[in-house]
Amino acid sequence: MTIGENIKKLRNEKKVTQKQLGKMTGIAEITIRQYEAGKYKPKLENIRKIASALGVYMNELIVDWSQYSAEDFGKDLEGSDTFKNRDDKEEQMQDLFFLLNEQGQDKALEQVELLTKIPEYKAEITKSKNFHITFHDNGTLEELPILSAAHKRTDIDINDEMKKHDDEIMDDDDF
């Protein structure tokens, strides 16, 4: 399928009109229509906008990345804040990952896996307020709950006996 056919297919699956997609992306409706008809090849910047609006990855729109040159990628990255001001490294890695072919993706996964085995690169990652993930030397991940029972009560007055009881519970490894 062509890029235009993929845009049309995904747009229809999401029940979005060309006009709505244009408003969501800031791309003129006529331009969307011309992309879908195969009259124009969208710039990568516009592919990124369309993918984002439709909630899909760019590679779901672009089947043949070879139709874009290194210059096209350079222009896209120069004109985009996607990589410049991004705090979310996971999203940045994901964007870069999808620029790779299958062989490149396999190699990237190998390299990341190797990095996770080097102690200086390992991190304890907080997943949410209630859990954190720990990386072990054998390459496995463990999701552990973050205990929150030790928070100071503010809804009642705590006497010494209640505090002692709470401390005993927190110190009991079998509890």
Backbone as CSV, one residue per row, in Angstrom:
resi,resn,N_x,N_y,N_z,CA_x,CA_y,CA_z,C_x,C_y,C_z
1,MET,0.837,-1.182,0.000,0.000,0.000,0.000,0.884,1.249,0.000
2,THR,0.377,2.297,-0.590,1.096,3.567,-0.611,0.824,4.325,0.688
3,ILE,1.589,5.382,0.894,1.369,6.227,2.078,-0.065,6.768,2.059
4,GLY,-0.489,7.255,0.912,-1.833,7.806,0.790,-2.907,6.787,1.104
5,GLU,-2.728,5.569,0.606,-3.702,4.503,0.885,-3.725,4.186,2.379
6,ASN,-2.547,4.185,3.004,-2.487,3.914,4.445,-3.146,5.019,5.254
7,ILE,-2.917,6.268,4.840,-3.570,7.392,5.541,-5.083,7.226,5.458
8,LYS,-5.578,6.968,4.245,-7.021,6.829,4.043,-7.584,5.660,4.854
9,LYS,-6.899,4.526,4.802,-7.357,3.330,5.511,-7.434,3.588,7.015
10,LEU,-6.357,4.113,7.579,-6.328,4.361,9.021,-7.293,5.475,9.427
11,ARG,-7.415,6.475,8.585,-8.355,7.571,8.862,-9.772,7.027,8.912
12,ASN,-10.119,6.167,7.943,-11.458,5.577,7.912,-11.686,4.642,9.097
13,GLU,-10.655,3.865,9.471,-10.777,2.981,10.637,-11.059,3.774,11.908
14,LYS,-10.472,4.955,11.985,-10.652,5.812,13.166,-11.905,6.682,13.051
15,LYS,-12.611,6.535,11.918,-13.840,7.299,11.659,-13.593,8.815,11.734
16,VAL,-12.530,9.231,11.053,-12.145,10.636,10.997,-12.283,11.097,9.549
17,THR,-12.907,12.238,9.330,-13.029,12.766,7.971,-11.735,13.487,7.579
18,GLN,-11.586,13.744,6.278,-10.420,14.489,5.811,-10.394,15.878,6.448
19,LYS,-11.554,16.480,6.556,-11.653,17.809,7.163,-11.214,17.772,8.625
20,GLN,-11.689,16.768,9.359,-11.317,16.638,10.770,-9.813,16.392,10.919
21,LEU,-9.276,15.529,10.057,-7.842,15.241,10.111,-7.042,16.508,9.821
22,GLY,-7.512,17.292,8.869,-6.862,18.560,8.564,-6.827,19.487,9.762
23,LYS,-7.946,19.579,10.469,-8.004,20.440,11.656,-7.121,19.898,12.778
24,MET,-7.087,18.585,12.909,-6.288,17.965,13.968,-4.792,18.161,13.737
25,THR,-4.394,18.247,12.479,-2.972,18.305,12.144,-2.483,19.684,11.728
26,GLY,-3.415,20.555,11.360,-3.022,21.850,10.823,-2.648,21.770,9.351
27,ILE,-2.979,20.658,8.715,-2.718,20.455,7.288,-4.032,20.706,6.546
28,ALA,-3.973,21.433,5.446,-5.185,21.753,4.685,-5.894,20.476,4.227
29,GLU,-7.212,20.520,4.252,-8.025,19.371,3.834,-7.674,18.945,2.409
30,ILE,-7.470,19.898,1.521,-7.133,19.580,0.128,-5.803,18.829,0.052
31,THR,-4.877,19.183,0.932,-3.581,18.501,0.956,-3.756,17.051,1.418
32,ILE,-4.564,16.849,2.439,-4.865,15.482,2.907,-5.445,14.681,1.746
33,ARG,-6.390,15.282,1.031,-7.038,14.627,-0.107,-5.997,14.243,-1.172
34,GLN,-5.056,15.151,-1.434,-4.036,14.893,-2.445,-3.050,13.810,-1.997
35,TYR,-2.736,13.778,-0.704,-1.895,12.696,-0.181,-2.580,11.357,-0.408
36,GLU,-3.865,11.284,-0.044,-4.610,10.030,-0.170,-4.752,9.595,-1.626
37,ALA,-4.839,10.550,-2.535,-4.967,10.230,-3.962,-3.605,9.894,-4.580
38,GLY,-2.533,10.049,-3.816,-1.203,9.740,-4.321,-0.611,10.820,-5.205
39,LYS,-1.194,12.012,-5.185,-0.690,13.104,-6.031,0.574,13.726,-5.449
40,TYR,0.696,13.711,-4.116,1.854,14.277,-3.457,2.361,13.321,-2.387
41,LYS,3.671,13.330,-2.207,4.284,12.571,-1.117,4.399,13.524,0.071
42,PRO,3.819,13.167,1.219,3.877,14.055,2.382,5.301,14.199,2.924
43,LYS,5.610,15.382,3.412,6.872,15.577,4.119,6.815,14.748,5.395
44,LEU,7.968,14.386,5.899,8.017,13.596,7.131,7.354,14.330,8.298
45,GLU,7.496,15.631,8.323,6.859,16.438,9.369,5.346,16.223,9.355
46,ASN,4.758,16.166,8.160,3.311,15.963,8.047,2.920,14.527,8.352
47,ILE,3.782,13.580,7.984,3.525,12.176,8.349,3.482,12.065,9.869
48,ARG,4.412,12.731,10.536,4.461,12.709,11.998,3.164,13.277,12.580
49,LYS,2.688,14.389,12.033,1.452,15.023,12.514,0.244,14.109,12.291
50,ILE,0.184,13.499,11.113,-0.943,12.621,10.784,-0.931,11.388,11.685
51,ALA,0.251,10.791,11.864,0.369,9.607,12.725,-0.070,9.944,14.146
52,SER,0.379,11.073,14.633,0.017,11.492,15.990,-1.494,11.698,16.113
53,ALA,-2.088,12.367,15.134,-3.534,12.633,15.166,-4.344,11.342,15.116
54,LEU,-3.845,10.358,14.376,-4.565,9.090,14.241,-4.193,8.092,15.346
55,GLY,-3.224,8.447,16.156,-2.819,7.558,17.253,-2.097,6.322,16.770
56,VAL,-1.285,6.472,15.726,-0.518,5.346,15.183,0.952,5.753,15.086
57,TYR,1.802,4.774,14.817,3.216,5.049,14.592,3.425,5.437,13.139
58,MET,4.481,6.197,12.896,4.789,6.628,11.530,4.969,5.433,10.589
59,ASN,5.542,4.352,11.102,5.782,3.200,10.224,4.494,2.491,9.814
60,GLU,3.380,2.838,10.419,2.102,2.293,9.969,1.599,3.045,8.738
61,LEU,2.154,4.220,8.505,1.803,5.000,7.317,2.827,4.781,6.198
62,ILE,4.092,4.707,6.580,5.165,4.571,5.591,5.623,3.122,5.546
63,VAL,5.413,2.486,4.402,5.845,1.109,4.229,7.270,1.076,3.681
64,ASP,7.572,1.978,2.764,8.875,2.014,2.109,9.610,3.294,2.506
65,TRP,10.450,3.178,3.527,11.182,4.338,4.014,12.226,4.814,3.005
66,SER,12.578,3.969,2.045,13.620,4.344,1.080,13.168,5.483,0.163
67,GLN,11.880,5.766,0.136,11.410,6.879,-0.696,11.774,8.233,-0.102
68,TYR,12.308,8.221,1.130,12.783,9.443,1.767,14.307,9.395,1.837
69,SER,14.916,10.506,1.515,16.375,10.580,1.503,16.907,11.000,2.875
70,ALA,18.211,10.877,3.034,18.860,11.344,4.264,18.612,12.841,4.430
71,GLU,18.570,13.559,3.318,18.293,14.996,3.357,16.881,15.256,3.899
72,ASP,15.915,14.434,3.479,14.545,14.567,3.988,14.516,14.387,5.510
73,PHE,15.239,13.363,5.993,15.277,13.110,7.431,15.954,14.265,8.153
74,GLY,17.015,14.772,7.567,17.721,15.905,8.163,16.836,17.130,8.275
75,LYS,16.118,17.440,7.196,15.205,18.595,7.207,14.114,18.409,8.253
76,ASP,13.610,17.187,8.330,12.554,16.896,9.295,13.052,17.128,10.716
77,LEU,14.235,16.638,11.020,14.761,16.773,12.370,15.166,18.209,12.678
78,GLU,15.697,18.927,11.696,16.076,20.323,11.897,14.865,21.181,12.215
79,GLY,13.781,20.955,11.499,12.591,21.781,11.655,11.670,21.328,12.756
80,SER,12.012,20.249,13.416,11.115,19.675,14.407,11.684,19.796,15.806
81,ASP,10.812,20.046,16.754,11.218,20.046,18.153,11.123,18.641,18.733
82,THR,10.782,17.675,17.899,10.571,16.316,18.370,11.766,15.799,19.154
83,PHE,12.970,16.052,18.656,14.146,15.529,19.334,14.872,16.600,20.145
84,LYS,14.648,17.858,19.852,15.392,18.933,20.512,15.003,19.114,21.967
85,ASN,13.728,19.258,22.236,13.276,19.632,23.568,12.479,18.527,24.240
86,ARG,12.820,17.325,23.980,12.044,16.213,24.476,12.609,15.689,25.776
87,ASP,11.822,15.631,26.812,12.256,15.077,28.079,12.031,13.570,28.116
88,ASP,11.103,13.098,27.341,10.739,11.693,27.401,11.657,10.873,26.506
89,LYS,12.684,10.314,27.090,13.674,9.553,26.326,13.071,8.282,25.719
90,GLU,12.095,7.721,26.393,11.465,6.508,25.875,10.777,6.788,24.538
91,GLU,10.074,7.904,24.448,9.420,8.260,23.191,10.444,8.558,22.105
92,GLN,11.516,9.230,22.490,12.568,9.537,21.528,13.179,8.241,20.995
93,MET,13.445,7.291,21.886,13.986,6.008,21.440,13.006,5.296,20.521
94,GLN,11.734,5.376,20.857,10.715,4.725,20.041,10.680,5.325,18.639
95,ASP,10.736,6.644,18.551,10.747,7.293,17.237,11.953,6.853,16.423
96,LEU,13.122,6.841,17.053,14.336,6.434,16.351,14.287,4.950,15.969
97,PHE,13.752,4.134,16.865,13.646,2.695,16.632,12.843,2.401,15.365
98,PHE,11.760,3.132,15.164,10.903,2.869,14.014,11.471,3.400,12.702
99,LEU,12.592,4.123,12.779,13.281,4.523,11.555,14.175,3.402,11.035
100,LEU,14.346,2.353,11.856,15.205,1.233,11.486,14.408,0.133,10.786
101,ASN,15.090,-0.606,9.902,14.456,-1.786,9.311,14.491,-2.914,10.348
102,GLU,13.968,-4.069,10.001,13.853,-5.168,10.962,15.222,-5.595,11.492
103,GLN,16.201,-5.666,10.610,17.544,-6.051,11.027,18.129,-5.005,11.991
104,GLY,17.921,-3.740,11.693,18.393,-2.668,12.566,17.693,-2.681,13.919
105,GLN,16.397,-2.981,13.910,15.646,-3.061,15.163,16.169,-4.201,16.035
106,ASP,16.460,-5.351,15.401,17.020,-6.486,16.151,18.355,-6.106,16.775
107,LYS,19.203,-5.420,16.010,20.514,-5.000,16.495,20.362,-3.993,17.637
108,ALA,19.423,-3.068,17.509,19.193,-2.073,18.557,18.764,-2.753,19.854
109,LEU,17.886,-3.738,19.759,17.448,-4.471,20.948,18.615,-5.196,21.606
110,GLU,19.488,-5.792,20.792,20.671,-6.473,21.331,21.537,-5.500,22.118
111,GLN,21.748,-4.304,21.533,22.613,-3.320,22.179,22.006,-2.826,23.490
112,VAL,20.719,-2.575,23.506,20.066,-2.114,24.731,20.135,-3.201,25.796
113,GLU,19.923,-4.452,25.384,20.011,-5.561,26.334,21.410,-5.652,26.928
114,LEU,22.438,-5.473,26.108,23.814,-5.495,26.608,24.054,-4.365,27.609
115,LEU,23.535,-3.185,27.310,23.702,-2.053,28.222,23.060,-2.311,29.585
116,THR,21.954,-3.039,29.607,21.276,-3.309,30.876,22.074,-4.255,31.764
117,LYS,23.059,-4.930,31.191,23.882,-5.857,31.977,25.126,-5.185,32.555
118,ILE,25.383,-3.952,32.196,26.538,-3.213,32.708,26.083,-2.433,33.936
119,PRO,26.658,-2.748,35.107,26.180,-2.145,36.362,26.097,-0.617,36.344
120,GLU,27.058,0.063,35.737,27.032,1.526,35.776,25.870,2.125,34.988
121,TYR,25.249,1.335,34.105,24.127,1.827,33.318,22.778,1.379,33.869
122,LYS,22.783,0.510,34.862,21.532,0.018,35.429,20.877,1.090,36.281
123,ALA,19.569,1.084,36.276,18.840,2.060,37.077,17.649,1.383,37.723
124,GLU,17.251,1.932,38.845,16.005,1.507,39.447,14.972,2.500,38.954
125,ILE,13.987,2.011,38.246,13.020,2.884,37.594,11.723,2.886,38.372
126,THR,11.235,4.063,38.658,9.933,4.179,39.296,8.873,4.076,38.215
127,LYS,8.027,3.074,38.324,6.984,2.847,37.322,5.737,3.666,37.636
128,SER,5.368,3.693,38.876,4.185,4.445,39.270,4.317,4.788,40.746
129,LYS,3.299,5.359,41.289,3.330,5.703,42.702,3.370,4.445,43.574
130,ASN,2.847,3.336,43.070,2.708,2.159,43.906,3.707,1.043,43.614
131,PHE,4.461,1.144,42.511,5.390,0.091,42.143,6.682,0.680,41.608
132,HIS,7.763,-0.072,41.741,9.000,0.278,41.062,9.575,-0.989,40.448
133,ILE,10.408,-0.802,39.447,10.990,-1.926,38.732,12.471,-1.969,39.055
134,THR,12.965,-3.155,39.385,14.374,-3.344,39.664,14.953,-4.273,38.605
135,PHE,16.103,-3.889,38.049,16.810,-4.729,37.090,17.799,-5.596,37.858
136,HIS,17.784,-6.905,37.600,18.715,-7.817,38.248,19.864,-8.153,37.299
137,ASP,20.985,-8.622,37.870,22.169,-8.947,37.077,21.903,-10.015,36.019
138,ASN,20.947,-10.893,36.263,20.653,-11.949,35.285,19.773,-11.462,34.137
139,GLY,19.502,-10.153,34.105,18.728,-9.571,33.006,17.232,-9.564,33.222
140,THR,16.770,-10.069,34.358,15.333,-10.091,34.628,14.893,-8.805,35.309
141,LEU,13.624,-8.547,35.240,13.024,-7.381,35.883,12.129,-7.866,37.002
142,GLU,12.059,-7.091,38.062,11.157,-7.433,39.149,10.354,-6.193,39.511
143,GLU,9.057,-6.348,39.558,8.166,-5.252,39.929,7.813,-5.430,41.398
144,LEU,8.157,-4.422,42.195,7.939,-4.508,43.630,7.021,-3.386,44.096
145,PRO,6.144,-3.692,45.046,5.282,-2.626,45.556,6.081,-1.662,46.431
146,ILE,5.698,-0.418,46.402,6.283,0.575,47.298,5.357,0.661,48.494
147,LEU,5.897,0.355,49.652,5.079,0.350,50.849,4.720,1.770,51.253
148,SER,3.468,1.961,51.565,3.026,3.299,51.940,2.355,3.321,53.313
149,ALA,2.442,2.221,54.049,1.766,2.139,55.339,2.428,2.992,56.406
150,ALA,3.642,3.439,56.176,4.360,4.190,57.197,4.059,5.683,57.157
151,HIS,3.125,6.077,56.344,2.787,7.496,56.290,2.176,7.941,57.614
152,LYS,2.513,9.131,58.012,2.001,9.672,59.267,0.509,9.961,59.138
153,ARG,-0.240,9.506,60.115,-1.675,9.745,60.134,-1.931,11.190,60.519
154,THR,-2.811,11.817,59.815,-3.161,13.203,60.129,-4.628,13.344,60.501
155,ASP,-5.372,12.247,60.348,-6.808,12.330,60.607,-7.177,12.098,62.069
156,ILE,-6.220,11.542,62.862,-6.461,11.321,64.290,-5.179,11.623,65.060
157,ASP,-5.314,11.791,66.340,-4.140,11.956,67.200,-3.577,10.576,67.510
158,ILE,-2.271,10.424,67.317,-1.605,9.142,67.554,-0.931,9.196,68.918
159,ASN,-1.287,8.224,69.773,-0.606,8.164,71.069,0.596,7.229,70.957
160,ASP,1.414,7.140,72.005,2.643,6.343,71.981,2.373,4.862,71.731
161,GLU,1.305,4.360,72.322,0.974,2.939,72.156,0.634,2.626,70.693
162,MET,-0.133,3.507,70.045,-0.489,3.302,68.628,0.755,3.384,67.749
163,LYS,1.644,4.337,68.036,2.867,4.489,67.268,3.732,3.236,67.396
164,LYS,3.871,2.731,68.636,4.663,1.518,68.874,4.083,0.343,68.087
165,HIS,2.774,0.209,68.091,2.101,-0.861,67.361,2.393,-0.755,65.854
166,ASP,2.279,0.440,65.306,2.566,0.658,63.878,4.018,0.312,63.556
167,ASP,4.945,0.715,64.435,6.369,0.438,64.222,6.644,-1.064,64.229
168,GLU,5.994,-1.781,65.143,6.175,-3.235,65.219,5.700,-3.910,63.929
169,ILE,4.594,-3.457,63.421,4.079,-4.029,62.172,5.053,-3.759,61.031
170,MET,5.558,-2.546,60.944,6.489,-2.192,59.858,7.804,-2.951,59.959
171,ASP,8.224,-3.301,61.178,9.493,-4.008,61.362,9.344,-5.526,61.265
172,ASP,8.121,-6.019,61.200,7.872,-7.463,61.141,8.032,-7.966,59.718
173,ASP,9.095,-8.740,59.468,9.352,-9.259,58.114,8.327,-10.278,57.655
174,ASP,7.636,-10.894,58.595,6.644,-11.922,58.239,5.262,-11.356,58.033
175,PHE,5.081,-10.082,58.270,3.752,-9.504,58.169,3.426,-9.176,56.749
